Amino acid sequence: MATLDQILNTGKTVGRSLSGMEGHEMPKVKDISIRLLGVFLASAIPNVGVGAAIDVSMWKAMLMSGGMAVLAVVQQLANAWRADGKLSDDELDQIFHGDQ
């Protein structure tokens, strides 16, 4: 069974532990995780002021806006993966960069 460190450093599992298929390449977990953190921060930080204006605590405003942004991206990742069972680098870039 692959350790978490092996998965994060290589983006692959050694066997069937996470992928469910022998030798199946996992998405780049570390890259996706860092990008999701960026999505969270990019959405959460600007909304702190909005939360303060309507008397919502800073942490609640950050968690709500950042969490909703991350869930929207995770939904797009799931839809892209569902189409063919793979996430290519081009699909990841399109999901994370959108129409920019």
Buried (B, 14 or more C-beta within 10 A) or exposed (E): EBEEEBBBEBBBBBEEEBBEEEEBEBBBBEBBEEBBEEBBEEBBEEBBEEBEEEEBEEEEBBBBBBEEBBEEBBEBBEEBEEEEEEBEEEBBEEBBEEEE
